[in-house]
Amino acid sequence: MIFVGGSPLFSSSSSSQGSENLQALLEHPVLISATDSFKAIPERKISVPEGSGLEGSTQIKHVYIFQREYATVDPALVELVGTDEATTCVGLVIRNQKTGMTSVAHMDSPEIVDFGLAQMLSLVADPRLDAELDVHLIGGYEDTSCEHCSGISVSDRHIEPEGYSFPLCSKIVEVLHKRQEIFHIQTLCILGHNTRRDSDGNTYPIFNGFVVETSTGSVKPATFDRSSRCPDEIVRRIRVTVSCGDPSWNGKLLETYDTHIDRFQIAPCSWVPYWRRHAFILQKLSDPEILLKCSTSPYAEGPDFVDNERRVFDYLIQHPNWKDTFPMRKPRIFHRSADGGWIKC
């Protein structure tokens, strides 16, 4: 059930489609005001300070989420949780008002929303209690006009008629509405509310990321640099790339983090030798060609997108057998160090 401003937005028996409910939310004055307030917050830049790991130095205990991942964190163990690099993707926050338990996901496809929400809620919503859950949706933009950018024609790449963001946002709203839990929508910085236009009318997202302060539930725009997108950055990026070919992850968010003991537990993902050949081919492409081949929003990506993709290609070329990365199909484990960083076990 979806609530806005303390009141249910739709009747529990309503059979309206996700797209209709989404439009009602986008036009709701309470959420328009909340979005304007969110946009006025200065963007926070998250970075691991140089010298971290030295005696006496500490860093903020944070958990970073990559695309198609989720993590549920305990405010007693983690100070910040967030994600970035979202263009057509949507970041979803669900926080229990009573316990402060907070789950964050980086949704990239309507196909993972049903099961993905169940994964998020498994540790946030106690079935024995009538939990009140705060929800924030940030990311996605009006991406349907991207085929006109830079003179690239529709025939040069696959374009979804509705774009990628709108079907994803519609599905999220549809599933939230159908579930029995009480979801209080607090922030809705998506689609038109998260779109800017250049002088030629081309569209781009205003925000690509956010961070949640777990003690208060405050959500702020944020970017993370490479030092803070940890641990195991490249392997986690590869999981996003190859998980579509691993049937064990069909329709699911990627398991990443152990809530109870504050450690990263990078669940295994397999890939076939084809990926090595494919990586060889992609590595030979120019930077603009990689953007067109590997992104749903090639003109809205960050400046390090191509470099990140090339590092993924290099790893797949050097490690064609997934069992070298996940021996005996066991997860890769990282414990929190005394200074707040991560140590591989």
N, C-alpha and C positions, 0 to 999 in steps of 0.2 A: 504494500500500500504506500502511496506517495502522499506526503504532507508538505505543504508550503505555508510558512508563517503560522504554524501550529494547527492548521486545519487540513482535512483531507481534500486533495485537489479533484479527485474523481471518485465516484461511488464504487464500492467494491464489486458491484455487479456490472459495471460498465464494460462493454465489449468493444470499445473504440480501439482503433489500431494504434501501434506505437508512434507512427508518424503524426497522427492527430494529437495524441497526448504530448508529444514532443513540442509541437507548435504551441499548444496551450502553455507549456512551461516557458518557452522562449518569450512569450508575450506577457507573462505574469509580472505585474509591477514590482512585487517584492523581490523577485529574482533579477529583474533588470537593475534595480537599485543595488542589490548585493554584488552583481557583476561589475557595476560602475565603481563600487568601493574596492573590489578586488583589483581592478585595473589601476587604481590610484596608488596601490602599494608598491614601493620600490622593489625591483627585482633583486633577489638575494643571489649572490654568487658563492657557490659551495666549492671549497678547495681544501685539500689536505696540505697543511703548512709544511714548508721545507724544514727538515730537521726532525720531523715526527719519527719516533722510534729511538731518539736519543734519550739518555737518562734524564728524567725529570720533565720531559715534554709530554704533552697530552693533546688529543684532538677530540672534537665532538663525536660522540658515538652516533653514527648515522648508518642507515641501510639504504642502498641505492638499488633501484629496480630498472632493468632493461625491458625492451619491448617483449610483449607476450609473457612476462613474468608477473608474479605477485608475491607479496610478503605481508604477513600479519605480525605486528610488533607490540611488545609490552612496554608501556611508558616507564616502567621501573627499570628497564634495561637499555632502552634506546631513546635518544633525544630527538633525532630527526629521521624522517623517512620520506623519500621522494623519487622523482623520475624526471627525465627531460628527453630531448631529441624526438618529441612527438610532433608530427605535422598532421597527417590524416588520422593518426591514432588518437585515443582518448585516455587520459589519466583518470582513474576512478578511486575515490577515497571513501571508505566506510568506517565510521568511528562510533564505538559504543559510548553513549553519554555518561553511563554510570561507571564503567570500568576503565575507560580511556583506551581500551584495546583498539588498535588502528590497523586496517588492512588497505594496502595500496596496490593497484594493478595498472598495467600499461596495456590496455586493450587495443588489438589491431584488426579484429575481424568479427563480424556478427556471429560466426560459427562457434566462437569460444565463450560467448556471453552467458548462456544458460548454465553450463557446468562451471565456468569460471566464477560466477557469482556464488555458487554453492561452495566452491573452494574458499573464497574469501570469507564467507559467513560462518564457516565451520568453527572458527575460533573467536569470532566477534560477537555473534548472536547466541546467547545461552538459551537453549530451547526451554529451560525450566523457568525462565524469567521473561517478562514482557519488555524486551529491550527496545529502547529508543535509539535509533541509529541516525547519526548525521551523515549526509552524503554530499560530496563535492565532485563535479564533473568539469574537467579542464582539458582543453585540447580539441583537435579537429577544427576545421574551418570550411569556408565555402570554396571547395577545391574544384568545382566543375569547370571553372574557366581556365584551368592551368594549361589546357592544350593550346591556348592562343599565345602563350608566353614565348618570347625569343624567336618567333617565326617558325616554331616547330608545328607541323601539321598533325592532325589526329591520326593519320595513317602511319606516323613514325612510332607510335606506341599505343598500347591498349588503354582505352579511356572508359571508365565506368560512367554510364549516362547520368546517374545521380551523384557522381563523385564517390569517394570512399568514406568520407566522414559522416554523411547523412544517414546511410543505412546502419552504420555502427551505432550512432547516437540513438536512432529510432529503436534498435533492438535493446539497448541498455534500458531505455525508458519503459519499453514493453515488459521486460522481465521484472524490473523493479515494481511495476504496477501489479503484476500478477501474483507476486509473492506475498506471503502472509505477514512478514515483518513490517514494522513501521519505519519508513525511510523519510527523514526530514531533509529535503533538498535545501542546501545552504548556499551553494555556489553553482552556477551554470554558465561557465565561460567557455562556450562551445559554438561552433558554426558561425552564424553572423555576429555573435557577441565576441568572437575571437578572430575576426577577420579584418585585415587592413588592405588597402588598395594603393597601388602606385599610380603615377600620373597617366599610365596607359590603361588603367583599369584592371591590371593583373592582381590576383589575390594571394595573400600570405597570412599565416597565423600570427597573431600578436604575441602569444605566449607558447612556448614549446615545453615548458616544464613547471614544476612546483615543488615545494617542500612543506611537510606537515611538522609542526612542533608538537610532539606527542603529549607533553604535559598539559597543554592548553587546548589542543585541537586547532590552533590557528594555522591557516593555510596561506602561503605566500607564493607569488611567482618566483621561480628560481632557475638558475642554470648550474650545471655541474661541469667541472673541467675533468680532464682525463684522470688526474690523480684521485679524484673522488668517485669515479665510476669503477668501483672495486668491490670485492676482489674478483680475480679470474676473468677479467674483462673480455679477452678474445674468445675464450671457450664459451662464455655466456652469449656473446654475439653469434657464434657459430650455431649454438642451439636454436636461435631464432631462425637462422637461414635454413637449417636442415630438418627441423622438427616436422615440417610438412610431409616429409617422407618416412617418418617414424610413426607407425600406427599406434604406439603406446601413448602418443600425445594428441591424438585426434580429438578436437573439441575441448581441449584443456589448456589452462594456463600452466606455464612451466614452473615446477616446484624448485625453490631456490633457497629458502631460509627456514631454519628451525626456531620457532617462536619461543619455545620453553627454555632453551639454554643459550639463546643469542649466538647462534653460529650459522654460517652459510653452509648449506648442504646442497651442492649443485647436482641435481638429479641427472642421471645419464641420458644421453640421446645418441642414437646411432646414425651413421651415414654410409652410403654405398660408394664404391670406387668411382662412380660417375662424377661425384663432386670434385674429385681431383682434376679430372679432365675439364670439367666445366670451369673450375677456378683458373686453370691454365688459359683458357679462351678469354675469360673476363679480364684477366690480368693484362692482356695485350691491348685492351681497348683504351681509348683516350678517356680523359676525365669526364667530358660531356657525355660520352657514350655510356660510361658506367652509371652516371646519374639517370639516364633514360632507361637503362636496362634493370637497374636495381632499386629504384625508388618509385613509390606511388605519387610522389610530389617532387619531381626533380628540380623544380625552380624554387622550392621553399626549404631545401635542406641546409643544414649548418655548414660552415666552411671546412669542417673536418670529416664530412661524410665520406668522401671518396677515399681519403687516407685510411679511415676505419675499414672500409670495404676491402681495400688492398691488403691490409693486415690480416683480414679474415681469409682472403684468397691464399696468402702466403702460408698460413697455418694449415689449410686444407691440402695444399700441395705437399707440404712437408710431413703431414700426418694423415695419409689416405685411409689408414685403418683406425676406426673410431675406438677400437679396443685398447689402443695405446693411450688414449686420453681417459677412457673409463674402463680400466682393467676389471674383468669379471663383472662388468656392468654395475660397478659400485659408484656411489656419488663421490664427488670431490669435496672434501671437508676443510673448512677454514674456521679456526677459533679466533675469538676476539683477544687481542694482545692487551697487555697492561696499559698501553698508551692509547688504546681505542682503535688501533688498526687491526689488520688481519694476518694470521699466520697459517700457512697450509700444513695440514696434518700428514 
